[in-house]
Amino acid sequence: MRYAQLVIGPAGSGKSTYCSAMVQHGVDSKRNIEVINLDPAAEYFDYQPLVDIRELIHVQDTMEDEELHFGPNGGLIFCIEYLLENSDWLRDRMGEHEDDYILFDCPGQIELYTHLTAMKKLVKQLQDWNFSICSVFLVDVQFMTDGAKFLSGTMAALSVMVNLELPHVNLLSKMDLLSKTARKRLDRFLEPDAHSILGDVELAGNFHFNKKYRKLSESIGHLIEDYSLVRFIPLNLKNEENISDILLTIDNIIQYGEDGDVRTKDFEEKDEEDDN
């Protein structure tokens, strides 16, 4: 079995920084974690990628091609579809080793995950290559500190979960940049309460607009609360214990290491003592 995290989220949510932190955490804990860059428009990242999609195709190629002449968004979609058509290239580059643990650093174009099928096809391809996968959805916490934004971010996360059909972890990135006041406001949303969210929405913006859509906002709030559909985990990359806890959560989801040999020595020694 091989293991993977599909690291996704809006542009600027900290996906590449998260990947770099996980690689460094792997080095510190003597564990091999690799990263594959799937963002054809990436300009900079700290890690050394195992595979880089830009060696196959760059978004600039699609924009400068006389026949294609795509814009940035269309170019990104074309690059991912081109990768799928040339999946053997990806397979050959990353090799095939038992217990591989790979982070796929994905583009920041949200529609790739919410309703288009390209990423879902990539997931299916990876599963066919014996990968156990978890999607890790990052959202910048600074855009989630009031009710209206929280509802919007939650619905985006829910859309990704439904579209990709994968075990899913939602992370609130950049917690270290949040002020103390904003952190206190955020606490209300980490364990979503429909009335708290709705009250926050009504305090913001146009009253008549909120009154008109109150029932819709209330229904969404209750849906999130009653069925525990979406939960967010704070991510602070300056806190090593927080990184370790998140990695452990994901490892449990994808069952990493569960096929290892069980150490029984301690139990056997205890049994011998009991006999005496």
C-alpha positions as semicolon CSV with decimal commas, in nm:
position;residue;x (nm);y (nm);z (nm)
1;M;0,000;0,000;0,000
2;R;0,108;0,355;-0,075
3;Y;-0,017;0,670;0,098
4;A;-0,097;1,022;-0,016
5;Q;-0,239;1,356;0,088
6;L;-0,412;1,561;-0,181
7;V;-0,333;1,912;-0,057
8;I;-0,596;2,147;-0,197
9;G;-0,755;2,484;-0,129
10;P;-0,794;2,838;-0,267
11;A;-0,497;3,036;-0,394
12;G;-0,293;3,181;-0,109
13;S;-0,427;2,942;0,154
14;G;-0,078;2,811;0,234
15;K;-0,070;2,474;0,055
16;S;0,298;2,483;-0,044
17;T;0,399;2,616;0,298
18;Y;0,206;2,329;0,459
19;C;0,387;2,078;0,235
20;S;0,725;2,227;0,326
21;A;0,642;2,207;0,696
22;M;0,536;1,843;0,665
23;V;0,857;1,754;0,482
24;Q;1,065;1,920;0,757
25;H;0,858;1,746;1,024
26;G;0,933;1,418;0,847
27;V;1,307;1,494;0,854
28;D;1,291;1,578;1,226
29;S;1,100;1,259;1,305
30;K;1,317;1,045;1,071
31;R;1,032;0,974;0,836
32;N;1,037;1,003;0,457
33;I;0,769;1,239;0,322
34;E;0,788;1,343;-0,043
35;V;0,604;1,618;-0,233
36;I;0,487;1,625;-0,593
37;N;0,410;1,968;-0,735
38;L;0,093;1,962;-0,945
39;D;0,065;2,340;-0,981
40;P;0,177;2,433;-1,335
41;A;0,173;2,802;-1,240
42;A;0,388;2,771;-0,925
43;E;0,666;3,026;-0,898
44;Y;0,832;2,936;-0,569
45;F;0,824;2,675;-0,293
46;D;1,071;2,567;-0,024
47;Y;1,068;2,192;-0,078
48;Q;1,252;1,988;-0,341
49;P;0,974;1,813;-0,537
50;L;0,993;1,446;-0,620
51;V;0,809;1,531;-0,944
52;D;0,727;1,873;-1,089
53;I;0,442;1,908;-1,340
54;R;0,620;2,210;-1,488
55;E;0,869;1,969;-1,644
56;L;0,579;1,829;-1,845
57;I;0,376;2,145;-1,906
58;H;0,371;2,500;-1,773
59;V;0,063;2,722;-1,763
60;Q;0,259;2,983;-1,958
61;D;0,288;2,735;-2,246
62;T;-0,091;2,725;-2,283
63;M;-0,119;3,105;-2,272
64;E;0,151;3,165;-2,534
65;D;0,051;2,884;-2,772
66;E;-0,096;3,035;-3,090
67;E;-0,368;2,771;-3,115
68;L;-0,464;2,749;-2,748
69;H;-0,410;3,104;-2,623
70;F;-0,578;3,030;-2,287
71;G;-0,610;3,267;-1,996
72;P;-0,467;3,168;-1,655
73;N;-0,777;2,976;-1,540
74;G;-0,833;2,790;-1,865
75;G;-0,461;2,717;-1,883
76;L;-0,459;2,554;-1,539
77;I;-0,750;2,328;-1,630
78;F;-0,584;2,234;-1,959
79;C;-0,257;2,147;-1,778
80;I;-0,430;1,910;-1,534
81;E;-0,620;1,744;-1,819
82;Y;-0,293;1,715;-2,014
83;L;-0,135;1,547;-1,712
84;L;-0,419;1,294;-1,705
85;E;-0,365;1,220;-2,073
86;N;0,002;1,161;-1,996
87;S;-0,038;0,981;-1,662
88;D;0,239;0,735;-1,753
89;W;0,482;1,028;-1,732
90;L;0,376;1,088;-1,372
91;R;0,392;0,720;-1,283
92;D;0,740;0,678;-1,430
93;R;0,874;0,990;-1,257
94;M;0,753;0,903;-0,907
95;G;0,843;0,535;-0,927
96;E;0,668;0,266;-0,730
97;H;0,783;0,182;-0,381
98;E;0,590;0,016;-0,101
99;D;0,492;0,256;0,181
100;D;0,547;0,568;-0,031
101;Y;0,410;0,873;0,152
102;I;0,350;1,158;-0,092
103;L;0,189;1,501;-0,065
104;F;0,037;1,627;-0,390
105;D;0,064;2,007;-0,387
106;C;-0,228;2,110;-0,607
107;P;-0,325;2,432;-0,791
108;G;-0,528;2,701;-0,616
109;Q;-0,813;2,709;-0,866
110;I;-1,109;2,616;-0,649
111;E;-1,336;2,496;-0,930
112;L;-1,096;2,209;-0,995
113;Y;-1,222;2,058;-0,670
114;T;-1,578;2,185;-0,632
115;H;-1,743;2,076;-0,959
116;L;-1,499;1,988;-1,238
117;T;-1,404;1,622;-1,286
118;A;-1,030;1,648;-1,361
119;M;-0,910;1,610;-1,001
120;K;-1,159;1,331;-0,936
121;K;-1,014;1,143;-1,235
122;L;-0,664;1,199;-1,097
123;V;-0,775;1,057;-0,761
124;K;-0,913;0,748;-0,937
125;Q;-0,582;0,705;-1,120
126;L;-0,385;0,726;-0,796
127;Q;-0,616;0,474;-0,630
128;D;-0,556;0,239;-0,922
129;W;-0,184;0,276;-0,843
130;N;-0,253;0,142;-0,492
131;F;-0,265;0,477;-0,309
132;S;-0,473;0,530;0,003
133;I;-0,563;0,900;-0,020
134;C;-0,696;1,172;0,207
135;S;-0,787;1,519;0,078
136;V;-0,652;1,804;0,294
137;F;-0,847;2,124;0,232
138;L;-0,679;2,444;0,353
139;V;-0,866;2,768;0,414
140;D;-0,700;3,092;0,528
141;V;-0,834;3,147;0,880
142;Q;-0,840;3,523;0,827
143;F;-1,134;3,471;0,589
144;M;-1,330;3,263;0,840
145;T;-1,374;3,490;1,140
146;D;-1,735;3,602;1,091
147;G;-2,058;3,412;1,033
148;A;-2,112;3,492;0,666
149;K;-1,754;3,404;0,567
150;F;-1,765;3,091;0,779
151;L;-2,081;2,971;0,603
152;S;-1,922;3,042;0,265
153;G;-1,602;2,856;0,352
154;T;-1,797;2,567;0,498
155;M;-2,009;2,526;0,186
156;A;-1,694;2,533;-0,029
157;A;-1,543;2,258;0,186
158;L;-1,866;2,056;0,166
159;S;-1,871;2,093;-0,213
160;V;-1,514;1,959;-0,234
161;M;-1,601;1,665;-0,007
162;V;-1,901;1,571;-0,221
163;N;-1,715;1,610;-0,551
164;L;-1,395;1,419;-0,465
165;E;-1,558;1,148;-0,251
166;L;-1,248;1,106;-0,036
167;P;-1,176;1,094;0,336
168;H;-1,140;1,462;0,415
169;V;-0,965;1,694;0,661
170;N;-1,031;2,070;0,672
171;L;-0,752;2,291;0,807
172;L;-0,764;2,657;0,908
173;S;-0,421;2,777;0,800
174;K;-0,218;3,079;0,917
175;M;-0,342;3,059;1,276
176;D;-0,016;3,225;1,387
177;L;-0,119;3,544;1,202
178;L;-0,452;3,579;1,382
179;S;-0,501;3,848;1,648
180;K;-0,621;3,754;1,998
181;T;-0,959;3,919;1,933
182;A;-1,007;3,727;1,609
183;R;-0,912;3,401;1,784
184;K;-1,186;3,454;2,040
185;R;-1,441;3,508;1,761
186;L;-1,316;3,197;1,585
187;D;-1,377;2,975;1,887
188;R;-1,753;3,000;1,825
189;F;-1,715;2,844;1,481
190;L;-1,480;2,554;1,560
191;E;-1,779;2,379;1,717
192;P;-2,051;2,520;1,488
193;D;-2,370;2,645;1,651
194;A;-2,647;2,745;1,411
195;H;-2,781;3,026;1,631
196;S;-2,437;3,174;1,686
197;I;-2,356;3,168;1,315
198;L;-2,695;3,312;1,220
199;G;-2,668;3,589;1,476
200;D;-2,326;3,685;1,342
201;V;-2,461;3,694;0,986
202;E;-2,749;3,921;1,085
203;L;-2,519;4,168;1,255
204;A;-2,326;4,219;0,932
205;G;-2,438;4,375;0,607
206;N;-2,783;4,481;0,490
207;F;-3,067;4,389;0,729
208;H;-3,328;4,345;0,457
209;F;-3,100;4,112;0,259
210;N;-3,033;3,903;0,567
211;K;-3,403;3,897;0,658
212;K;-3,494;3,769;0,311
213;Y;-3,240;3,490;0,323
214;R;-3,266;3,416;0,695
215;K;-3,437;3,080;0,646
216;L;-3,174;2,968;0,396
217;S;-2,887;3,072;0,626
218;E;-3,061;2,909;0,921
219;S;-3,113;2,582;0,730
220;I;-2,749;2,572;0,625
221;G;-2,640;2,638;0,983
222;H;-2,860;2,358;1,118
223;L;-2,741;2,121;0,844
224;I;-2,379;2,179;0,944
225;E;-2,456;2,149;1,315
226;D;-2,698;1,855;1,316
227;Y;-2,503;1,623;1,087
228;S;-2,148;1,727;1,178
229;L;-2,073;1,744;0,807
230;V;-1,783;1,990;0,826
231;R;-1,528;2,046;1,101
232;F;-1,216;2,262;1,086
233;I;-0,885;2,193;1,261
234;P;-0,664;2,494;1,341
235;L;-0,318;2,474;1,180
236;N;-0,029;2,663;1,333
237;L;0,293;2,581;1,150
238;K;0,497;2,738;1,431
239;N;0,363;2,478;1,673
240;E;0,538;2,143;1,626
241;E;0,289;1,960;1,849
242;N;0,000;2,091;1,635
243;I;0,170;1,966;1,316
244;S;0,233;1,627;1,476
245;D;-0,131;1,596;1,588
246;I;-0,263;1,682;1,240
247;L;-0,029;1,433;1,073
248;L;-0,139;1,166;1,321
249;T;-0,504;1,240;1,240
250;I;-0,440;1,203;0,868
251;D;-0,229;0,889;0,918
252;N;-0,518;0,729;1,105
253;I;-0,759;0,818;0,826
254;I;-0,547;0,662;0,551
255;Q;-0,441;0,377;0,784
256;Y;-0,072;0,454;0,750
257;G;0,144;0,207;0,940
258;E;-0,143;-0,019;1,044
259;D;0,005;-0,315;0,855
260;G;0,328;-0,298;1,056
261;D;0,433;-0,580;1,289
262;V;0,289;-0,559;1,638
263;R;0,556;-0,554;1,909
264;T;0,464;-0,808;2,174
265;K;0,787;-0,819;2,376
266;D;0,662;-0,591;2,655
267;F;0,343;-0,791;2,693
268;E;0,530;-1,122;2,702
269;E;0,763;-0,996;2,976
270;K;0,467;-0,879;3,179
271;D;0,298;-1,218;3,147
272;E;0,611;-1,397;3,270
273;E;0,624;-1,171;3,577
274;D;0,258;-1,242;3,651
275;D;0,325;-1,616;3,645
276;N;0,587;-1,574;3,915
